[in-house]
């Protein structure tokens, strides 16, 4: 009997803080789904950038929230203590608006 999961982890969970960090799988599968958990009791934002094709480190841009007339590119806000799954580029780099704000697990699924 096979098991069907809505989300299948493909790597270790990474703590995302205020410095750029890359989220990688533990196998050779390039995950494009990421389970993101805001572990803070307040809303927080994370920014993301695609991996460099050469494998070089990437500096993720600002995590500033959007405001009227000023969009925030590649920035996503999350409610306090919430969990969502996002489709982002493989080997994505992420940065949070607050220290130790997010747990991110790469994988496949919803």
Secondary structure, DSSP 8 states (H G I E B T S, - for coil): -----SEEEEEEEEEE-SS-EE---SSS----EEEEEE-SSS-EEEEEE---TT------------BTTB--TTEEEE-TT-EEEEE--TT-EEEESSTT-EEEEEEEE-
